[in-house]
Amino acid sequence: MMERVIMYQGANRSERSAKVSVRSPRIEVIPDFAELWSYRYVAAILVWRDIKVRFSHSFLGILWYVIQPFLLMLVIAIGFRFVMPKEVNGLPYPVFVASGLILWQYFSNALMSGASSFEKFQAIINKAYVPKLALPIAGITASLADLLAASFLLVPLMMYYKVFPSWRIIFIPIVILGVVLLVGGLVLFLSVAWAKYKDVRYILPFATQVLFFASPIFVPQNLMPESAIAIFRLNPLAGYLDLLRWVLFADVQPPEPGTIVLAISISVGLLAIGLIYFQRRQGDLIDVI
């Protein structure tokens, strides 16, 4: 409690001084999930609006999310054809690259969409009340449409190279959930920073490009130098990429359990800390959104 003493000029001594107690507003550490749930339909509208905006005024529309990883896969496959073997970890190299690019594209798009959510939905939140936590959640959720669209790239590739899916494919939602938790934890920090500091919108794209080369998207961990493997394993995306390929394809060896445990631990830890940070700092956004 913060106390402030205010002096009054009065006839009596008792009137000259008065102590006024001003209570600081209490900051809840845990978000109000009940309130968030009551606004779930509003959040769904934000998600749908975000998806429509992404594909509006575009001739190819949703196909861009298939074309983009396909073209990038071609560039990487052609560029590394003399360096990489034809098969990597039991997969034809183009299939190996494509599976990594699909998950990476979701991570990158969701990170940018969630981080910029306050700016993106500013016109809406200036007209009606929406729990602030619903905005980055909407940005992350809308990017799942990108992931679904890009996933269709794998079907013709698997047919062409005669790659068979694994029965473990039923566990794909668990892999996606892990990546969503990772993105969510990062976005809770970045969305606040994006709204307050314009530098973030320039730094974040560069940081994601660096992370692209620090992830086993086009080079598997077993072909990396020993000095680099330890660094790569600290990247939680590395664990999820290896796990995705093992879940998707029948001939892929299982990833190291330690890598998966580390990826999940980092994701859950970031999300928990991010929720507390977001809850404490969301009041600072009143003057900037």
LOMISE-569824 format. One record per residue (C-alpha): residue number from 1; x, y, z. Coordinates in nm, 4 decimals. Each point is the difference from the previous one (the first is absolute). Layout:
<nodes>
node num NUM&px X&py Y&pz Z
...
</nodes>
This chain:
<nodes>
node num 1&px 0.0000&py 0.0000&pz 0.0000
node num 2&px 0.1320&py 0.3464&pz -0.0899
node num 3&px -0.0710&py 0.2804&pz 0.2471
node num 4&px -0.0035&py 0.3692&pz -0.0828
node num 5&px -0.0185&py 0.2892&pz 0.2516
node num 6&px -0.1970&py 0.3046&pz -0.1124
node num 7&px 0.0130&py 0.3277&pz 0.1975
node num 8&px -0.3096&py 0.2137&pz 0.0302
node num 9&px -0.0100&py 0.3608&pz 0.1195
node num 10&px -0.2677&py 0.0031&pz 0.2628
node num 11&px -0.0855&py 0.1703&pz 0.3244
node num 12&px 0.0593&py -0.3019&pz 0.2198
node num 13&px 0.3111&py -0.2150&pz 0.0210
node num 14&px -0.2083&py -0.3055&pz -0.0773
node num 15&px -0.1090&py 0.1697&pz -0.3203
node num 16&px 0.3558&py 0.0937&pz -0.1041
node num 17&px 0.1216&py -0.3491&pz -0.0578
node num 18&px -0.1712&py -0.3035&pz -0.1303
node num 19&px 0.1415&py -0.3309&pz -0.1076
node num 20&px -0.1527&py -0.1389&pz -0.3128
node num 21&px 0.0676&py -0.3624&pz -0.0855
node num 22&px 0.0141&py -0.0787&pz -0.3689
node num 23&px -0.0053&py -0.3657&pz -0.0864
node num 24&px 0.2012&py -0.1092&pz -0.3015
node num 25&px -0.2009&py -0.2152&pz -0.2389
node num 26&px 0.0692&py -0.3638&pz 0.0605
node num 27&px 0.1633&py -0.1804&pz -0.2890
node num 28&px -0.1229&py -0.3538&pz -0.0449
node num 29&px 0.2819&py -0.2386&pz -0.0813
node num 30&px -0.2266&py -0.2649&pz -0.1506
node num 31&px -0.2122&py 0.0996&pz -0.3013
node num 32&px -0.3772&py -0.0101&pz 0.0328
node num 33&px -0.0641&py -0.3088&pz -0.2107
node num 34&px -0.3717&py 0.0087&pz 0.0838
node num 35&px -0.0286&py 0.3430&pz -0.1603
node num 36&px 0.2066&py -0.1175&pz -0.2956
node num 37&px -0.2336&py -0.2961&pz -0.0477
node num 38&px -0.3058&py 0.2263&pz 0.0101
node num 39&px 0.1487&py 0.1936&pz -0.2938
node num 40&px 0.0786&py -0.3123&pz -0.2029
node num 41&px -0.2485&py 0.0934&pz -0.2730
node num 42&px 0.1605&py 0.3418&pz -0.0379
node num 43&px 0.3401&py -0.1690&pz -0.0240
node num 44&px -0.1394&py -0.2324&pz -0.2685
node num 45&px -0.1162&py 0.3035&pz -0.1989
node num 46&px 0.3494&py 0.1499&pz 0.0260
node num 47&px 0.1517&py -0.3258&pz -0.1252
node num 48&px -0.2370&py -0.0160&pz -0.2959
node num 49&px 0.0604&py 0.3665&pz -0.0813
node num 50&px 0.3759&py -0.0548&pz 0.0046
node num 51&px -0.0291&py -0.2988&pz -0.2343
node num 52&px -0.2216&py 0.1939&pz -0.2430
node num 53&px 0.2397&py 0.2960&pz -0.0048
node num 54&px 0.2927&py -0.2282&pz -0.0815
node num 55&px -0.1657&py -0.1452&pz -0.3081
node num 56&px -0.2000&py 0.2998&pz -0.1227
node num 57&px 0.1066&py 0.1981&pz -0.3085
node num 58&px 0.2272&py -0.2869&pz -0.1047
node num 59&px -0.0432&py -0.1886&pz -0.3264
node num 60&px 0.1497&py -0.3255&pz 0.1322
node num 61&px -0.1235&py 0.0493&pz 0.3557
node num 62&px 0.0702&py -0.2951&pz 0.2258
node num 63&px 0.2161&py -0.1649&pz -0.2668
node num 64&px 0.2812&py 0.2387&pz 0.0907
node num 65&px 0.0506&py -0.1982&pz 0.3205
node num 66&px 0.0684&py -0.3078&pz -0.2127
node num 67&px 0.2005&py 0.1758&pz -0.2712
node num 68&px 0.2329&py 0.1796&pz 0.2396
node num 69&px 0.1434&py -0.3094&pz 0.1771
node num 70&px 0.0016&py -0.1898&pz -0.3313
node num 71&px 0.2165&py 0.2616&pz -0.1727
node num 72&px 0.2279&py 0.0291&pz 0.3017
node num 73&px 0.0329&py -0.3792&pz 0.0098
node num 74&px 0.1006&py -0.0004&pz -0.3682
node num 75&px 0.2650&py 0.2652&pz 0.0583
node num 76&px 0.1465&py -0.1873&pz 0.2982
node num 77&px -0.0160&py -0.3423&pz -0.1694
node num 78&px 0.1713&py 0.1296&pz -0.3142
node num 79&px 0.2527&py 0.2046&pz 0.1930
node num 80&px 0.1023&py -0.2915&pz 0.2235
node num 81&px -0.0221&py -0.2812&pz -0.2563
node num 82&px 0.3807&py -0.0337&pz -0.0162
node num 83&px 0.0469&py 0.0288&pz 0.3772
node num 84&px -0.2807&py -0.2023&pz 0.1559
node num 85&px -0.0666&py -0.3710&pz -0.0653
node num 86&px -0.3100&py -0.0984&pz -0.1936
node num 87&px -0.1495&py -0.1464&pz 0.3161
node num 88&px 0.0196&py 0.1602&pz 0.3438
node num 89&px -0.1169&py -0.1845&pz 0.3117
node num 90&px -0.1863&py -0.2502&pz -0.2164
node num 91&px -0.1749&py 0.2694&pz -0.2052
node num 92&px 0.0590&py 0.1369&pz -0.3498
node num 93&px 0.1634&py 0.3370&pz 0.0484
node num 94&px -0.2888&py 0.2062&pz -0.1494
node num 95&px -0.2473&py -0.1706&pz 0.2362
node num 96&px 0.2324&py 0.0632&pz 0.2951
node num 97&px 0.0233&py 0.3703&pz -0.0870
node num 98&px -0.3711&py 0.0427&pz -0.0761
node num 99&px -0.1093&py -0.1507&pz 0.3321
node num 100&px 0.2265&py 0.2409&pz 0.1847
node num 101&px -0.1099&py 0.3021&pz -0.2026
node num 102&px -0.3678&py -0.0653&pz 0.0677
node num 103&px 0.0459&py 0.0069&pz 0.3767
node num 104&px 0.2402&py 0.2923&pz -0.0230
node num 105&px -0.2463&py 0.2016&pz -0.2087
node num 106&px -0.2647&py -0.0400&pz 0.2689
node num 107&px 0.2437&py 0.0984&pz 0.2739
node num 108&px 0.1194&py 0.3079&pz -0.1884
node num 109&px -0.3459&py 0.1180&pz -0.1102
node num 110&px -0.1565&py -0.0590&pz 0.3418
node num 111&px 0.2849&py 0.1833&pz 0.1715
node num 112&px -0.0409&py 0.3082&pz -0.2208
node num 113&px -0.3799&py -0.0124&pz 0.0102
node num 114&px -0.0185&py -0.0359&pz 0.3769
node num 115&px 0.2687&py 0.2596&pz 0.0682
node num 116&px -0.1756&py 0.2617&pz -0.2155
node num 117&px -0.3493&py -0.0828&pz 0.1293
node num 118&px -0.0557&py 0.3263&pz 0.1912
node num 119&px 0.0873&py 0.2040&pz -0.3061
node num 120&px -0.1990&py -0.2277&pz -0.2310
node num 121&px -0.3191&py 0.0044&pz 0.2073
node num 122&px 0.0317&py 0.3599&pz 0.1205
node num 123&px -0.3088&py 0.1211&pz -0.1869
node num 124&px -0.2102&py -0.2675&pz 0.1701
node num 125&px 0.1266&py 0.0410&pz 0.3545
node num 126&px -0.0507&py 0.3779&pz -0.0221
node num 127&px -0.3716&py -0.0582&pz -0.0588
node num 128&px -0.0794&py -0.2859&pz 0.2355
node num 129&px 0.1493&py -0.1676&pz 0.3036
node num 130&px 0.1893&py -0.3205&pz -0.0661
node num 131&px 0.2294&py -0.1724&pz 0.2527
node num 132&px 0.3503&py 0.0901&pz -0.1095
node num 133&px 0.1151&py -0.3605&pz 0.0283
node num 134&px -0.2520&py -0.0967&pz -0.2693
node num 135&px 0.1857&py 0.2046&pz -0.2631
node num 136&px 0.3321&py -0.1913&pz -0.0167
node num 137&px -0.1947&py -0.3254&pz 0.0353
node num 138&px -0.2053&py 0.0950&pz -0.3067
node num 139&px 0.3146&py 0.0745&pz -0.1998
node num 140&px 0.1575&py -0.3340&pz 0.0894
node num 141&px -0.3194&py -0.1949&pz -0.0702
node num 142&px -0.0586&py 0.1627&pz -0.3395
node num 143&px 0.3438&py -0.1161&pz -0.1136
node num 144&px -0.1144&py -0.3613&pz 0.0351
node num 145&px -0.1799&py 0.0552&pz -0.3311
node num 146&px 0.3425&py 0.0604&pz -0.1567
node num 147&px 0.1266&py -0.3257&pz 0.1473
node num 148&px -0.2989&py -0.1933&pz -0.1317
node num 149&px 0.0407&py 0.1449&pz -0.3495
node num 150&px 0.3757&py -0.0611&pz -0.0121
node num 151&px -0.0468&py -0.3611&pz 0.1133
node num 152&px -0.1471&py -0.0882&pz -0.3390
node num 153&px 0.3486&py 0.0441&pz -0.1456
node num 154&px 0.1073&py -0.3280&pz 0.1606
node num 155&px -0.2642&py -0.2154&pz -0.1692
node num 156&px 0.1310&py 0.0174&pz -0.3605
node num 157&px 0.3610&py -0.0151&pz 0.1222
node num 158&px -0.0659&py -0.3170&pz 0.1993
node num 159&px -0.1783&py -0.1548&pz -0.2976
node num 160&px 0.2798&py 0.0913&pz -0.2409
node num 161&px 0.2799&py -0.1346&pz 0.2220
node num 162&px -0.2089&py -0.2951&pz 0.1266
node num 163&px 0.0341&py 0.1042&pz 0.3630
node num 164&px -0.2501&py -0.1721&pz 0.2269
node num 165&px -0.1660&py 0.1695&pz 0.2961
node num 166&px 0.0370&py -0.1493&pz 0.3452
node num 167&px -0.2775&py -0.1144&pz 0.2308
node num 168&px 0.1486&py 0.2542&pz 0.2405
node num 169&px -0.1604&py 0.2727&pz -0.2109
node num 170&px -0.2852&py 0.0032&pz 0.2530
node num 171&px 0.2361&py 0.1806&pz 0.2391
node num 172&px 0.0437&py 0.3021&pz -0.2286
node num 173&px -0.2360&py 0.2126&pz 0.2155
node num 174&px 0.2404&py -0.0488&pz 0.2930
node num 175&px 0.2915&py 0.1312&pz -0.2067
node num 176&px -0.2034&py 0.2991&pz -0.1151
node num 177&px -0.1123&py 0.0677&pz 0.3570
node num 178&px 0.3627&py 0.0101&pz 0.1116
node num 179&px 0.0859&py 0.2552&pz -0.2687
node num 180&px -0.3093&py 0.2049&pz 0.0892
node num 181&px 0.1125&py 0.0103&pz 0.3640
node num 182&px 0.3465&py 0.1130&pz -0.1099
node num 183&px -0.1374&py 0.2722&pz -0.2270
node num 184&px -0.2489&py 0.1044&pz 0.2663
node num 185&px 0.2692&py 0.0502&pz 0.2607
node num 186&px 0.2096&py 0.2112&pz -0.2364
node num 187&px -0.2966&py 0.2021&pz -0.1250
node num 188&px -0.1072&py 0.0986&pz 0.3511
node num 189&px 0.3314&py 0.1819&pz 0.0368
node num 190&px 0.0250&py 0.1272&pz -0.3566
node num 191&px -0.3548&py 0.1363&pz -0.0310
node num 192&px 0.0577&py 0.2358&pz 0.2926
node num 193&px 0.3399&py 0.1027&pz -0.1347
node num 194&px -0.1402&py 0.0495&pz -0.3530
node num 195&px -0.2691&py 0.2378&pz 0.1276
node num 196&px 0.2466&py 0.2035&pz 0.2072
node num 197&px 0.3137&py 0.0025&pz -0.2135
node num 198&px 0.0051&py 0.0419&pz -0.3779
node num 199&px 0.3445&py -0.1596&pz -0.0185
node num 200&px -0.1540&py -0.3435&pz 0.0577
node num 201&px -0.1683&py -0.0048&pz -0.3411
node num 202&px 0.3448&py 0.0297&pz -0.1604
node num 203&px 0.1907&py -0.2269&pz 0.2368
node num 204&px -0.2465&py -0.2902&pz 0.0014
node num 205&px 0.0159&py -0.0852&pz -0.3745
node num 206&px 0.3795&py -0.0010&pz 0.0184
node num 207&px -0.0055&py -0.2192&pz 0.3124
node num 208&px -0.2311&py -0.2516&pz -0.1676
node num 209&px 0.2357&py -0.0221&pz -0.2989
node num 210&px 0.2880&py -0.0778&pz 0.2346
node num 211&px -0.2110&py -0.2659&pz 0.1732
node num 212&px -0.0804&py -0.1531&pz -0.3395
node num 213&px 0.3676&py -0.0834&pz -0.0517
node num 214&px 0.0294&py -0.1136&pz 0.3621
node num 215&px -0.2686&py -0.2662&pz -0.0499
node num 216&px 0.0411&py -0.3431&pz -0.1673
node num 217&px -0.2229&py 0.0891&pz -0.2937
node num 218&px 0.2340&py -0.0808&pz -0.2873
node num 219&px 0.2918&py -0.1602&pz 0.1879
node num 220&px -0.0670&py -0.2854&pz 0.2467
node num 221&px 0.1645&py 0.0053&pz 0.3397
node num 222&px 0.1986&py -0.3187&pz -0.0647
node num 223&px 0.1860&py 0.1694&pz -0.2884
node num 224&px 0.0979&py 0.3034&pz 0.2058
node num 225&px 0.3336&py 0.0458&pz 0.1769
node num 226&px 0.0027&py -0.1098&pz 0.3630
node num 227&px 0.0572&py 0.3584&pz 0.1127
node num 228&px -0.3160&py 0.1129&pz -0.1799
node num 229&px -0.2269&py -0.2826&pz 0.1168
node num 230&px 0.0048&py 0.1167&pz 0.3622
node num 231&px -0.1091&py 0.3481&pz -0.1081
node num 232&px -0.2702&py -0.1341&pz -0.2310
node num 233&px -0.1485&py -0.2126&pz 0.2776
node num 234&px -0.0582&py 0.3116&pz 0.2087
node num 235&px -0.2391&py 0.1104&pz -0.2725
node num 236&px -0.3403&py -0.1513&pz 0.0903
node num 237&px -0.1008&py 0.0070&pz -0.3660
node num 238&px 0.2699&py -0.2593&pz -0.0690
node num 239&px -0.1768&py -0.2474&pz 0.2265
node num 240&px -0.3392&py 0.0651&pz -0.1559
node num 241&px 0.1365&py -0.0322&pz -0.3551
node num 242&px 0.1575&py -0.3373&pz 0.0777
node num 243&px -0.3163&py -0.1116&pz 0.1773
node num 244&px -0.2193&py 0.1065&pz -0.2928
node num 245&px 0.2024&py -0.2024&pz -0.2515
node num 246&px -0.0073&py -0.3066&pz 0.2235
node num 247&px -0.3767&py 0.0332&pz 0.0463
node num 248&px -0.0660&py 0.0547&pz -0.3712
node num 249&px 0.2229&py -0.2522&pz -0.1750
node num 250&px 0.0380&py -0.3737&pz 0.0540
node num 251&px 0.3740&py -0.0327&pz -0.0713
node num 252&px 0.1255&py 0.2797&pz 0.2263
node num 253&px 0.1869&py -0.0871&pz 0.3184
node num 254&px -0.1422&py 0.1366&pz 0.3276
node num 255&px 0.1576&py 0.3201&pz 0.1335
node num 256&px 0.2026&py 0.0053&pz 0.3192
node num 257&px -0.2346&py 0.0195&pz 0.3010
node num 258&px 0.2149&py 0.2667&pz 0.1641
node num 259&px -0.0524&py 0.2343&pz -0.2951
node num 260&px -0.3768&py -0.0388&pz 0.0197
node num 261&px -0.0108&py 0.0449&pz 0.3780
node num 262&px 0.2094&py 0.3155&pz -0.0319
node num 263&px -0.2267&py 0.1397&pz -0.2737
node num 264&px -0.3154&py -0.0610&pz 0.2044
node num 265&px 0.1574&py 0.1382&pz 0.3181
node num 266&px 0.1093&py 0.3206&pz -0.1728
node num 267&px -0.3425&py 0.0418&pz -0.1615
node num 268&px -0.1952&py -0.0467&pz 0.3231
node num 269&px 0.2446&py 0.2170&pz 0.1953
node num 270&px -0.0182&py 0.2830&pz -0.2546
node num 271&px -0.3792&py -0.0159&pz -0.0020
node num 272&px -0.0276&py 0.0139&pz 0.3800
node num 273&px 0.2444&py 0.2898&pz 0.0332
node num 274&px -0.1549&py 0.1731&pz -0.3009
node num 275&px -0.3482&py -0.0129&pz 0.1533
node num 276&px 0.1235&py 0.1608&pz 0.3207
node num 277&px 0.1970&py 0.2648&pz -0.1909
node num 278&px -0.2930&py 0.0785&pz -0.2303
node num 279&px -0.2395&py 0.0262&pz 0.2914
node num 280&px 0.2275&py 0.2441&pz 0.1811
node num 281&px 0.0785&py 0.2134&pz -0.3044
node num 282&px -0.3289&py 0.0137&pz -0.1871
node num 283&px -0.0961&py 0.3124&pz 0.1956
node num 284&px 0.2952&py 0.1803&pz -0.1595
node num 285&px -0.1669&py -0.0371&pz -0.3391
node num 286&px -0.2903&py 0.2336&pz 0.0768
node num 287&px 0.1894&py 0.3039&pz -0.1280
node num 288&px 0.1406&py -0.1646&pz -0.3131
node num 289&px -0.2972&py -0.1850&pz -0.1513
</nodes>
